[in-house]
């Protein structure tokens, strides 16, 4: 359907720029519509100045994947029927400025004339437009876009003569990184007039993208996820190891408790067997005593001898212990006596050394007094004595003046009709202050 007519031009505004390239616009055109028309004409004029055969006279350099300036596709609007470009996409934009349609020919609707289909969009590449001359630098652009992720390719075509704004193509390693760069709230390089949109084609072929991606390695997000996964795996492994160790310790404790119980059972059984054997032997001995009195007497004699031998051994051991204790006490006393003698000798030597030291000091002092005094030392000593004497004279003079002032104030204090006892200390304080 035809477009509605533009609103009337507000009163007091200057007339818009001319229609076409250098042609006057209708006087009733709105300024915004006039600006769009002028932009369309400027773009058509720039397209006329570009090569018709699709060649590129720009100067580019090949770098590595991190900051490479690759030969990314540039979609231009060509002249004629647009056959020198990609027939499926056409030029950059049509006559009506709709970015969704092709721009083949002079503002046509696509390389396929009359097709007007929906243009394909890239998944990882962005098109950066309206870059000022001072900011049209590949290093600056790379420094801005690398904050959002891994940059596989970045192309900044050189500006031609007369162009004031440039463009660039950036391809990221993942869709999330490209969307983060596209939806970033901050302006590109601090310039809010620089626009960023999805490109029509990817800068790299899939094989080139995979090759460069293999050189770049994982992204920050992937590295963070990998670290989180490693930490989680280590934590799970540590938890599993702790659980296994706890189970192993519990099993070992149970086995040890079982072994202890078995050992206790064996010990109790041995004790019972031994008690039974002792009871059996006692019964046998009692029966033998009943049957043979002489054997019983002989056994009693042997037991008495054994008891006497044991008592004699104990007495000998006690006597040996007493003898050893006496020897140790004598040795300790001898050591204490020797230590006391050594201490007395050391004190005597110390007293002798102190006496010798005093004699030497007295001789040195006498020699120093007999020797002529150093002039500098004598001068310093006289200065100290003069300072002390002057200080004493000043103190005596201060006391004398204070006493005179107090004597001068005393008649006034006695003659005054004082009603309070606080006046006298106050006047004395004032006299002391004046003396000070």
C-alpha positions in Angstrom: 0.0 0.0 0.0 1.2 3.5 -0.6 2.8 5.4 2.2 0.9 8.1 4.0 2.0 11.6 3.2 4.6 13.1 5.6 3.5 15.6 8.1 3.9 19.3 7.1 7.2 21.0 7.7 7.2 23.0 11.0 7.3 26.7 10.6 10.7 28.4 11.1 12.8 25.5 10.0 15.3 25.9 7.2 14.6 24.0 4.0 16.0 20.4 3.8 18.9 19.3 1.6 18.3 18.7 -2.1 16.7 15.6 -3.5 18.9 13.1 -5.2 22.7 13.7 -5.2 22.9 17.5 -5.3 19.2 18.0 -6.3 16.7 20.0 -4.2 14.2 18.2 -2.2 10.4 19.1 -2.2 9.8 22.0 0.2 7.2 20.1 2.1 9.4 17.0 3.0 9.9 16.3 6.7 13.6 16.8 7.8 13.8 13.1 8.9 12.6 11.9 5.5 15.0 14.4 3.8 17.9 13.1 5.8 17.0 9.4 4.9 16.8 10.3 1.2 20.1 12.1 1.4 21.7 9.1 3.0 20.3 6.8 0.4 21.7 9.0 -2.4 25.1 9.2 -0.6 25.2 5.4 -0.5 24.3 5.1 -4.1 27.0 7.6 -5.0 29.6 5.6 -3.1 28.5 2.4 -4.8 29.0 4.0 -8.2 32.6 4.8 -7.2 33.4 1.2 -6.2 34.7 -1.4 -8.7 32.0 -3.1 -10.8 33.8 -6.5 -11.1 33.8 -7.3 -7.4 37.5 -6.8 -7.0 38.9 -5.3 -3.9 41.7 -2.7 -4.0 42.1 -2.5 -0.2 45.3 -3.4 1.5 44.9 -6.2 4.1 47.4 -8.3 6.1 47.2 -11.9 7.3 47.7 -12.5 11.0 47.1 -15.3 13.4 43.7 -16.2 14.7 43.8 -14.0 17.8 44.2 -10.7 15.9 44.0 -11.8 12.3 42.8 -9.5 9.6 41.2 -12.0 7.3 39.6 -11.6 3.9 36.0 -11.6 5.1 33.2 -11.2 2.5 32.1 -7.7 1.9 28.5 -7.4 0.6 28.1 -4.4 -1.6 25.4 -3.1 -3.8 26.6 -3.3 -7.4 25.5 -1.6 -10.5 23.2 -3.0 -13.2 21.5 -6.2 -12.3 23.9 -7.1 -9.5 25.3 -10.3 -11.2 28.8 -9.5 -10.1 27.8 -10.3 -6.5 26.3 -13.2 -4.7 23.0 -13.9 -6.5 21.3 -15.1 -3.4 22.0 -12.0 -1.3 22.5 -9.1 -3.6 23.8 -5.7 -2.3 23.8 -4.1 1.1 20.4 -2.5 1.1 17.7 -1.6 -1.4 16.3 1.7 -2.4 13.8 1.9 0.5 16.6 1.3 3.1 15.1 -2.1 4.3 18.0 -4.0 5.7 16.1 -7.3 5.4 16.1 -7.3 1.7 18.8 -7.5 -0.9 20.2 -4.5 -2.7 21.3 -5.8 -6.1 21.6 -3.3 -8.9 20.8 0.3 -8.2 18.6 -0.3 -5.2 17.0 -3.4 -6.5 15.4 -5.9 -4.2 18.0 -8.6 -4.5 20.5 -10.4 -6.7 17.6 -12.5 -7.9 15.6 -9.8 -9.4 12.2 -9.5 -7.9 12.7 -12.3 -5.4 12.6 -10.1 -2.2 13.2 -13.1 0.0 14.4 -13.0 3.7 18.1 -12.5 3.8 20.3 -15.0 5.6 22.1 -14.0 8.7 25.4 -15.1 10.2 25.5 -17.0 13.4 28.9 -15.9 14.7 29.9 -12.7 12.7 29.0 -9.1 13.4 29.1 -6.1 11.1 30.4 -2.9 12.7 29.4 0.3 10.8 30.0 4.1 11.0 33.5 3.8 12.6 35.2 7.3 12.6 38.6 7.6 11.0 40.5 8.1 14.3 38.9 4.8 15.6 39.2 2.8 12.5 42.1 0.7 13.7 42.2 -3.1 13.9 44.1 -3.2 17.2 41.6 -0.9 18.9 38.7 -2.9 17.6 40.3 -6.2 18.6 41.0 -4.7 22.1 37.3 -3.9 22.4 35.8 -7.1 21.1 38.2 -9.5 22.8 36.5 -8.6 26.2 33.4 -10.5 25.1 35.1 -13.8 24.1 37.5 -15.4 21.6 37.8 -13.5 18.3 38.4 -15.9 15.4 38.7 -13.2 12.8 38.6 -9.4 12.6 38.6 -7.5 9.3 38.8 -3.7 9.1 38.9 -2.7 5.4 41.0 0.4 4.7 39.2 3.6 4.0 39.1 5.0 0.5 39.8 8.5 -0.4 37.0 10.8 0.7 35.4 8.3 3.1 34.9 9.6 6.7 33.5 6.4 8.2 34.7 2.8 8.0 33.3 -0.6 8.8 34.6 -3.9 10.2 33.7 -7.6 10.4 34.2 -9.6 13.6 33.7 -13.4 14.0 33.5 -15.0 17.4 34.1 -18.6 18.4 30.5 -19.1 19.8 27.0 -17.6 19.5 27.0 -16.6 23.2 30.1 -14.5 22.8 28.8 -12.8 19.6 25.5 -12.1 21.4 27.3 -10.6 24.4 29.3 -8.3 22.1 26.1 -7.3 20.2 24.0 -6.7 23.4 26.7 -5.0 25.4 25.4 -1.7 27.0 28.7 0.1 26.5 29.4 1.9 23.3 32.0 0.6 20.9 35.3 2.4 21.7 33.3 5.0 23.6 31.5 6.2 20.5 27.7 5.8 20.6 27.3 6.4 16.8 29.1 3.1 16.0 26.5 0.5 15.2 26.8 -3.3 15.5 24.6 -5.8 13.8 24.6 -9.3 12.6 26.6 -9.8 9.3 25.1 -11.4 6.3 27.8 -14.1 6.0 30.5 -15.6 8.2 34.0 -14.3 7.9 35.5 -17.7 7.8 34.6 -21.0 6.3 33.8 -23.8 8.7 37.2 -25.5 8.1 39.1 -22.3 8.8 36.9 -21.6 11.8 37.7 -25.1 13.2 41.4 -24.7 12.6 41.6 -21.3 14.3 39.3 -22.5 17.2 41.7 -25.4 17.7 44.6 -22.9 18.0 42.7 -20.6 20.4 41.7 -23.3 22.9 38.6 -23.2 25.2 36.9 -20.0 26.1 36.8 -18.4 29.5 33.3 -19.9 30.2 34.5 -23.3 29.1 37.6 -23.0 31.2 35.5 -22.0 34.1 33.1 -24.9 33.5 36.1 -27.2 33.2 37.6 -25.9 36.4 34.2 -26.3 38.1 33.9 -29.8 36.7 37.5 -30.7 37.9 36.8 -29.3 41.3 33.5 -31.2 41.5 35.3 -34.4 40.4 38.1 -33.9 42.9 35.5 -33.2 45.6 33.5 -36.3 44.7 36.7 -38.3 44.6 37.8 -37.0 47.9 34.4 -37.6 49.4 34.4 -41.2 48.0 37.9 -41.7 49.3 36.9 -40.5 52.7 33.8 -42.7 52.7 35.9 -45.7 51.7 38.5 -44.9 54.3 35.8 -44.6 57.0 34.3 -48.0 55.8 37.8 -49.5 55.8 38.5 -48.1 59.3 35.2 -49.5 60.6 36.0 -52.9 59.1 39.4 -52.8 60.6 38.0 -51.8 64.0 35.4 -54.6 63.8 38.1 -57.1 62.9 40.3 -55.9 65.7 37.4 -56.1 68.2 36.7 -59.6 67.0 40.4 -60.6 67.4 40.4 -59.1 70.9 37.3 -61.1 71.8 38.8 -64.3 70.4 42.0 -63.6 72.3 40.0 -63.0 75.5 38.1 -66.2 75.0 41.3 -68.2 74.4 42.9 -66.6 77.6 39.8 -67.5 79.6 39.9 -71.0 78.3 43.6 -71.3 79.1 43.0 -70.0 82.6 40.2 -72.6 83.1 42.4 -75.4 81.8 45.3 -74.2 84.1 43.0 -74.1 87.1 41.7 -77.5 86.3 45.4 -78.8 86.1 46.2 -77.2 89.4 43.2 -78.7 91.0 44.1 -82.1 89.6 47.7 -81.8 90.8 46.6 -80.8 94.3 44.2 -83.8 94.4 47.0 -86.1 93.2 49.4 -84.6 95.9 46.8 -85.0 98.6 46.2 -88.6 97.6 49.9 -89.2 97.5 50.3 -87.7 101.0 47.6 -89.9 102.3 49.2 -93.0 100.7 52.9 -92.2 101.6 53.6 -90.2 104.8 57.4 -90.3 104.2 57.1 -88.7 100.8 54.9 -86.0 102.3 57.5 -85.3 105.0 60.3 -85.2 102.3 58.2 -82.7 100.3 57.6 -80.5 103.3 61.3 -80.5 104.0 62.1 -79.5 100.5 59.6 -76.7 100.7 61.1 -75.4 104.0 64.6 -75.4 102.5 63.3 -73.6 99.4 61.6 -71.0 101.6 64.8 -70.5 103.7 66.9 -70.1 100.5 64.4 -67.5 99.2 64.5 -65.6 102.5 68.3 -65.7 102.6 68.5 -64.3 99.0 66.1 -61.5 99.9 68.3 -60.6 102.9 71.4 -60.6 100.7 69.6 -58.4 98.1 68.5 -55.9 100.9 72.1 -55.8 102.3 73.4 -55.1 98.8 70.9 -52.3 98.2 71.8 -50.7 101.6 75.6 -50.9 100.7 75.0 -49.3 97.3 72.9 -46.5 98.9 75.7 -45.8 101.4 78.3 -45.7 98.6 76.1 -43.3 96.6 75.6 -41.0 99.6 79.3 -40.9 100.2 80.0 -40.1 96.6 77.4 -37.3 96.7 79.0 -35.9 99.8 82.4 -36.0 98.2 81.1 -34.2 95.2 79.4 -31.5 97.3 82.7 -31.0 99.2 84.7 -30.7 96.0 82.1 -28.2 94.6 82.3 -26.1 97.8 86.1 -26.1 97.7 86.0 -25.0 94.0 83.5 -22.3 94.8 85.7 -21.0 97.6 88.7 -21.0 95.3 86.8 -19.2 92.6 85.6 -16.5 95.1 89.2 -16.1 96.3 90.4 -15.7 92.7 87.6 -13.2 92.1 88.5 -11.1 95.2 92.2 -11.1 94.2 91.2 -10.0 90.6 89.0 -7.2 92.0 91.9 -6.0 94.3 94.3 -6.1 91.4 91.8 -4.2 89.2 91.4 -1.5 91.9 95.1 -1.1 92.2 95.4 -0.7 88.5 92.6 1.9 88.4 94.2 3.8 91.2 97.5 3.9 89.4 95.8 5.0 86.2 93.9 7.7 88.0 97.1 9.0 89.7 98.9 9.0 86.4 96.0 10.9 84.8 96.0 13.5 87.5 99.8 13.9 87.3 99.7 14.3 83.5 98.9 17.7 82.0 95.2 18.3 81.2 94.1 18.5 77.6 93.2 22.1 76.7 89.9 21.2 75.0 88.9 19.0 77.9 89.8 21.7 80.4 87.9 24.3 78.4 84.8 22.1 78.4 85.1 21.5 82.1 85.4 25.2 82.8 82.4 25.9 80.7 80.3 23.3 82.6 81.5 24.8 85.9 80.7 28.4 84.8 77.2 27.3 83.6 76.5 25.5 86.9 77.7 28.6 88.9 75.5 31.0 86.8 72.6 28.7 87.3 73.1 28.8 91.0 73.4 32.6 91.0 70.2 32.9 89.0 68.3 30.6 91.4 69.6 32.6 94.4 68.6 35.9 92.8 65.1 34.6 91.9 64.6 33.5 95.5 65.8 36.9 96.8 63.4 38.8 94.4 60.5 36.6 95.4 61.2 37.2 99.1 61.4 41.0 98.5 58.1 41.0 96.6 56.4 38.9 99.3 57.7 41.4 102.0 56.3 44.3 99.9 52.9 42.6 99.6 52.7 41.6 103.3 51.8 45.1 104.8 49.0 45.5 102.2 47.6 42.1 103.2 47.7 42.9 106.9 46.1 46.4 106.4 43.3 45.3 104.2 39.9 44.6 105.7 39.6 41.0 104.7 36.4 39.2 105.1 37.5 35.9 103.7 40.5 33.7 104.2 40.9 33.2 100.5 42.3 36.7 99.9 45.7 36.1 101.4 46.6 32.9 99.4 45.4 34.8 96.3 47.7 37.8 96.9 50.6 35.5 97.7 49.9 33.6 94.5 49.9 37.0 92.6 53.2 37.9 94.2 54.7 34.6 93.2 53.5 35.1 89.7 55.0 38.6 89.5 58.3 37.2 90.9 58.3 34.5 88.3 
